Amino acid sequence: MPSTDRAEQSVPLARRTQGLSRSPIRRMFDLAQSMDGADLVHFEIGEPDFDTPAHIIDAATDALHDGATHYTSNAGLPPLRTAIAADLQADFDPTDEIVVTAGAMEALALTMLTVVDPGDEVLVPTPAWPNYTNQCEMVGATLRGVEMDAASGFDLDPAAIIEAMGPDTAAVIITNPSNPTGRVFDPAAVEAVVEAAAARDIYVIADEVYRDLTYDAPYREIAAETAHEAHVITVCSCSKTYAMTGWRVGWLAAAPAVIERAIMFHEGLVACAPAVSQHAALAALTGDRAPVEEMLAAFGRRREYVIDRIASLPMVTSPRPEGAFYAYLDFSDLQMDAETVATRLLEEHGVVTAPGTGFGRVAGEHVRISFATNREQIGRGFDRIEAFDTTFWFGFIDDVVIRITDSADQTVVDVRSKSRVGLSDVGKNAARIEAFLDALDGRLND
């Protein structure tokens, strides 16, 4: 047979494929995978390093031996839907307001297929999870990012979102807690968006897969805090809370009319979520909480450690992570874009991160790190980030050495006069500047 290179053959593809793009998270993951044998610290993937708790695995194994190897109903096992309804804070009827899905990603895809038409617009406050873009492309819609203010730590700005709503807006996606920033949005700000959306007959898609991972206060679900619950579509899963990313089981909770049509798309895509995964999810939601609480406590300790390490970096800042397991590092003082920062961290220091350029234009000098890995790895990773950051800090110090005077007070003023965005925060940086100058007495006297 003739030899042909399939990679070079021209084949017809649907026009919708032209707008698709790879997630920067997966792109960095693949680049790291190509570095065979390299000593890498992985901060790019948001996946718990814990294995699924034993009682969940045991329940799934028992279910397999009992014959759970067949289709379930399209909507999912009735006992699981009942358990999901009990777990949700809002009042959902398990018979016609919940469908079990193959992960939260399928729940989001079903939502897009059900409530978003070709030519519609979907709003999302940015920075935001990049996969929403492809899900909009899949249904012929446009994802429009509404930039949140970096100076506020990317707080939710309801006025900006409401102003962006127009006649083509079909939905607003709110990821809460936020991926990538780790922020937990003010309930009043969220409710303002829901009220405005409902008044315009726009859906709010509440992506709440990190709802159990909050550190400063208990989380309140969006649908439970509004009088406009018919306009809220809730998406959740077992992946993050129960360390079940590989089981691919999630759910969609919404008004009966939405669920009825979503199940029809669901039937055409996967028929039902895997039966064994549904039994595992049932054990997760109704079984022993002790292993889960241990995992959540470990994430809390890691969060505190990450906050401390970020605070010690001379030229890096970050919004305080309040939920999920991400920190969103601002490298703007280094005056290089996020792709360059992420690439140099990988190639020069062996730290794999996710560049902020994939999360929206507003995040062009940020990188996301996940602290879902173990404490030792987090420490190693921050040691390397510190080495990278300190290189630029010493360059900054060298830049101001020629301006040093005999006055200690004037020294600090001279240093500040050369400051960039991060160094303008006197409360954070003045003490650092003085400490560095004290430590560099010998260097400064040369």
Buried (B, 14 or more C-beta within 10 A) or exposed (E): EEEEEEEEEEEEEEEEEEBEEEBBBBBBBEBBEEEEEEEBBBBBBBBBBBEBBEBBBEBBBEBEEEEBEEEBEBBBBEBBBBBBBEBBBBEBEBEBBBBBBBBBBBBBBBBBBBBBEEEBBBBBBBBBBBBBBBBBBBBBBBBBBBBBEBEEBBBBBBEBBBEBBEEEBBBBBBBBBBBBBBBBBEBEBBBBBBBBBBEBEBBBBBBBBBBBBBBEEEBBBBBBBBEBBBBBBBBBBBBBBBBBBEBBBBBBBBBEEBBBBBBBBBEEEBEBBBBBBBBBBBBBBBBEEEBBEEBBEBBBEBBEBBBEBBEEBBBBBBBBBBBBBBBBBBBBBBEBBBBBBBBBBBEEBBBBBBBBBBBBEBBBBBBBBBBBBEEEBBEBBBEBBBEBBBBBBBEBBEEBBEEBEEEEEEBBEBBBEEBEBBBEEEEEBBEBBBEBBEEBEEEBEE
